[in-house]
């Protein structure tokens, strides 16, 4: 009976460690994007350990803001679909945004807000595809059309690409989470639990 209680405690503890390792989601707000982003050749932006780049050579159309600033008007109508501060947009269907983790490790892409850059009624349309560490596409590409928050289910990926399907599509507030490896202490707890299971079964076999 003591073995069972100890095993239960160890398994519960390990489950909590495992859960905490995979539950740290981050929202990339894009609010620190420089106003020079649209004038850069192959612009790149980093936030919370993640990087967003775009492959266009003339990128005048890949940045918008709700804030009035030098050279830009305040696009406050975009708040209707979830934009907050600065966000990314394009009418260019050949421009591809790439999302990666700066460390090169795997991550989960679990959601984002989409809409048009200058209103809250026109549907945005994004093609989304994910890739593994070798650059191979994982599964099929998906199309997301509409306004507001969309849940994603791209897990354990190394790169996500977003490409505009139609109109002045924009996105903001990307929900991401690095794929964490459980701490050594957690793995030790699991090992102890398995050891006690083995000892318990052996003791029962010997007592028969």
C-alpha positions in Angstrom: 0.0 0.0 0.0 2.9 2.4 0.8 4.4 1.7 -2.6 1.1 2.6 -4.3 0.9 5.9 -2.4 4.6 6.8 -3.2 4.1 5.9 -6.8 1.0 8.1 -7.0 2.8 11.0 -5.5 5.8 10.6 -7.9 3.6 10.4 -10.9 1.5 13.4 -9.9 4.7 15.5 -9.3 6.1 14.5 -12.6 2.9 15.4 -14.4 3.0 18.8 -12.8 6.6 19.3 -13.9 5.7 18.1 -17.5 2.7 20.4 -17.6 4.7 23.4 -16.5 7.3 22.7 -19.2 4.7 22.9 -22.0 2.3 25.6 -20.7 4.3 28.8 -21.1 2.6 30.4 -24.1 3.7 33.9 -25.2 1.9 36.5 -27.3 4.0 38.3 -29.8 2.4 41.8 -29.9 4.7 43.2 -32.6 4.5 46.6 -30.9 8.3 47.1 -31.0 8.6 46.9 -34.8 10.7 49.8 -36.1 9.1 52.2 -38.6 12.1 51.4 -40.8 10.8 47.8 -41.2 8.9 48.5 -44.4 12.0 50.2 -46.0 14.4 47.4 -45.2 15.6 44.8 -47.6 14.5 41.4 -46.2 13.3 43.0 -42.9 13.6 41.0 -39.7 12.0 41.5 -36.2 12.7 39.7 -32.9 10.5 39.6 -29.8 10.5 37.2 -26.8 13.1 35.0 -28.5 11.1 34.6 -31.7 11.9 36.1 -35.1 9.6 37.2 -37.9 11.1 37.9 -41.3 9.7 38.6 -44.8 11.2 37.7 -48.1 10.2 40.7 -50.1 12.9 43.0 -51.6 10.6 46.1 -51.7 8.8 45.9 -48.4 6.9 49.2 -48.3 3.6 47.3 -47.8 4.4 45.1 -44.8 3.9 47.3 -41.7 1.0 49.2 -40.2 0.3 50.9 -37.0 -2.6 52.2 -34.9 -0.3 54.9 -33.7 0.1 58.2 -35.5 3.8 58.6 -36.3 6.1 60.2 -38.8 5.1 59.1 -42.2 2.1 57.0 -41.1 -1.5 57.7 -40.3 -3.2 56.0 -37.3 -5.2 53.0 -38.5 -7.5 52.8 -35.5 -10.3 50.9 -37.4 -8.1 47.8 -37.2 -8.9 47.5 -33.4 -12.2 45.7 -34.4 -10.4 42.5 -35.3 -7.9 42.5 -32.4 -5.0 44.6 -33.7 -3.2 46.5 -30.9 -0.5 49.0 -31.6 1.7 47.9 -34.5 1.0 44.9 -36.7 2.0 43.4 -40.0 0.1 43.5 -43.3 0.5 43.1 -47.0 -1.4 43.2 -50.3 1.5 41.4 -52.0 0.7 37.8 -52.5 4.3 36.8 -53.2 5.5 38.1 -49.8 6.1 35.3 -47.3 6.4 36.0 -43.6 8.5 33.4 -41.7 8.2 32.7 -37.9 11.1 30.9 -36.2 12.6 30.6 -32.8 16.0 32.4 -32.5 17.5 29.4 -30.8 16.6 27.1 -33.7 14.6 24.9 -31.4 11.0 23.7 -31.9 7.9 25.6 -30.9 4.2 25.5 -30.9 2.1 28.0 -33.0 -1.3 28.1 -31.4 -3.1 31.2 -32.6 -3.2 34.8 -34.0 -5.5 37.7 -34.9 -6.3 38.5 -38.5 -8.1 41.3 -40.4 -7.6 44.2 -42.8 -5.2 47.0 -42.1 -7.7 49.8 -42.3 -11.1 48.4 -41.2 -12.8 45.7 -39.1 -15.3 44.3 -41.6 -13.2 43.0 -44.5 -12.1 39.4 -44.3 -8.4 38.7 -44.2 -7.1 35.5 -45.9 -3.8 33.8 -44.9 -2.2 30.6 -46.1 -0.3 29.0 -43.3 2.2 26.1 -43.5 4.7 24.6 -41.0 8.1 23.0 -41.5 10.3 20.6 -39.5 14.0 21.1 -38.6 15.1 19.7 -42.0 12.9 22.3 -43.9 10.3 19.7 -44.9 6.7 20.8 -44.8 4.6 19.2 -42.1 1.2 18.0 -43.3 -0.8 20.2 -45.6 -1.0 23.9 -45.9 -4.1 25.6 -44.4 -6.1 28.7 -45.3 -7.6 30.9 -42.7 -10.2 33.5 -43.9 -12.2 35.9 -41.7 -11.8 38.4 -38.9 -10.6 38.1 -35.3 -8.8 35.4 -33.4 -8.0 32.0 -35.0 -6.8 29.0 -33.1 -3.9 27.1 -34.6 -2.6 23.6 -34.0 0.9 23.6 -35.2 3.0 21.7 -32.6 6.7 20.9 -32.4 7.5 22.9 -35.6 10.7 24.8 -36.5 9.2 27.3 -38.9 5.8 28.7 -39.8 5.1 30.6 -43.1 2.2 33.0 -43.6 1.3 34.2 -47.1 -1.5 36.5 -48.1 -4.3 35.0 -50.2 -6.3 38.1 -50.9 -6.7 41.8 -50.1 -4.9 43.9 -47.5 -4.6 41.0 -45.1 -3.0 41.7 -41.7 -2.0 39.8 -38.6 -1.2 40.5 -34.9 -0.8 38.9 -31.5 0.8 35.6 -32.5 0.4 33.0 -29.7 3.5 30.8 -29.5 5.3 28.6 -27.0 8.8 27.1 -27.1 8.7 23.3 -26.8 10.5 22.8 -23.5 12.4 19.7 -22.4 11.4 18.5 -18.9 14.1 19.4 -16.3 16.4 16.6 -15.2 14.7 16.5 -11.8 11.4 15.6 -13.5 13.0 12.8 -15.5 14.6 11.5 -12.2 11.1 11.5 -10.6 9.8 9.5 -13.5 12.7 7.0 -13.2 12.0 6.6 -9.5 8.3 6.0 -10.2 9.1 3.3 -12.7 11.6 1.7 -10.4 9.1 1.5 -7.6 6.5 0.0 -9.9 9.0 -2.7 -10.8 9.9 -3.4 -7.1 6.3 -3.5 -6.2 5.5 -6.1 -8.9 8.5 -8.1 -7.9 7.5 -8.1 -4.2 4.0 -9.3 -5.1 5.4 -12.1 -7.3 7.6 -13.3 -4.5 4.8 -13.3 -1.9 2.7 -15.6 -4.0 
